[in-house]
Amino acid sequence: MKRKIFLRIGAFLVVSVMILSMLSGCISEKKETTTTPTATSPTAGEKYPTATIKLGYRLTDTTILVTETDFMKKYGIQFELVPYASGVEMRDGILAGDVVIGELGTGPVIWAMTHVTPDDLLIVGTTEQGGEKYRVVVPVDSPVKSFDDLVGKKIGIKIGSGCYTAFLRYIAAKGWTVEDFDLLNVGELEAISAMEQKSVDAVIMWEPIPAVLCSKGIARELMNFGSGEGGQNLVKICNPVYWGVSAKWAKENPDLVSRFLAGYIELCYWVYDHPDEAARIIYNTYVRRGVEVEDPEIYKLSIEHEHLYPWLPDYLAEDTKMVAGYLVQFGKADFVPDVKSFIDKSYLEKASELCGIYPPEGEK
């Protein structure tokens, strides 16, 4: 089963105020057999003692699939879910001990690495990576033909986010500074509203916001920060999202961390082989919770722009270090941290032994 996985499935937009209602019954609810895959591996059927993990919950494809499939149950893991609006708040929740594990993007991770030590926070795995999910869209009737035309224009973007660091890397390569643009700090719903009202000249946001805007017929893609079709090909942008954990909890519960990661590795490979089924799980989750969602066709537009990925190769640490350098250059960080000192691969190595799936050559 050794093969490199760059798993493609889009994140899904929902109204943030619905988070708590969606969490109700999320763990105990019996799932339909058509959307509850059973993982198979050399350890299939092995029994593990049941344990509850306090998981930081965001409405991302990763978290929904982790909590809405049975891969974690196979390893005896159930969850107490604590909702957060973004990785910034989730990072603070981990550091405060309110949760023990959660998804953290490069921005929140770098801030933590410059304010705390590896005795407080550890990186034990990756959830996804890739710059294609960050897309630049402009009004459908805009005269803008390239990013160069946006110099001096108003751009809606979430400052401090992964798309913001991708933006910084891009403009640095082009020889521009932040002062060359009029940035408006917006969240997901604010970005949609700004584009609808034409109060911005462009929006830079993660999927599926660009897909939603384009599907509404009010925006078109200008470019993305990846290397594929529509990518700017100027700098390679990985911008990984990591599994961040409380260092104290991880050291006290190493087996539990590895069991969690084993479940996630199996989930990633299952999604790779069953992307349509994975998309249906997420879509059905929203429908089952009574949350209004856009036409499922919208999400097909974003599937190609996100890569689920569990491993911790050294090049991701170097990429994060590079991002930190840009943040220092633009006055957004005080120094470049020792990224590798916060990464502990031992939990992931043990997880591979548990599930029988190992990283491809060059991805260790």
Stockholm file with secondary structure:
# STOCKHOLM 1.0

chainA/1-364         MKRKIFLRIGAFLVVSVMILSMLSGCISEKKETTTTPTATSPTAGEKYPTATIKLGYRLTDTTILVTETDFMKKYGIQFELVPYASGVEMRDGILAGDVVIGELGTGPVIWAMTHVTPDDLLIVGTTEQGGEKYRVVVPVDSPVKSFDDLVGKKIGIKIGSGCYTAFLRYIAAKGWTVEDFDLLNVGELEAISAMEQKSVDAVIMWEPIPAVLCSKGIARELMNFGSGEGGQNLVKICNPVYWGVSAKWAKENPDLVSRFLAGYIELCYWVYDHPDEAARIIYNTYVRRGVEVEDPEIYKLSIEHEHLYPWLPDYLAEDTKMVAGYLVQFGKADFVPDVKSFIDKSYLEKASELCGIYPPEGEK
#=GR chainA/1-364 SS CCCCCCEECCCCCCCGGGHHHHHTTTTTSCCCGGGCCCCCSTTTTCCCCCEEEEEEECSSHHHHHHHHSSHHHHTTEEEEEEECSSHHHHHHHHHHTSCSEEEECHHHHHHHHTTSCTTTEEEEEEEEECSTTEEEEEETTCCCCSGGGGTTSEEEECTTSHHHHHHHHHHHHHTCCGGGSEEEECCHHHHHHHHHTTCSSEEEEETTHHHHHHHTTSEEEEEESSSSTTBCCSSCCCCCEEEEEEHHHHHHCHHHHHHHHHHHHHHHHHHHHCHHHHHHHHHHHHHHTTCCCCCHHHHHHHGGGCEECCCCCHHHHHHHHHHHHHHHHTTSCSSCCCGGGGBCTHHHHHHHHHHTCCCCTTCC
#=GC SS_cons         CCCCCCEECCCCCCCGGGHHHHHTTTTTSCCCGGGCCCCCSTTTTCCCCCEEEEEEECSSHHHHHHHHSSHHHHTTEEEEEEECSSHHHHHHHHHHTSCSEEEECHHHHHHHHTTSCTTTEEEEEEEEECSTTEEEEEETTCCCCSGGGGTTSEEEECTTSHHHHHHHHHHHHHTCCGGGSEEEECCHHHHHHHHHTTCSSEEEEETTHHHHHHHTTSEEEEEESSSSTTBCCSSCCCCCEEEEEEHHHHHHCHHHHHHHHHHHHHHHHHHHHCHHHHHHHHHHHHHHTTCCCCCHHHHHHHGGGCEECCCCCHHHHHHHHHHHHHHHHTTSCSSCCCGGGGBCTHHHHHHHHHHTCCCCTTCC
//
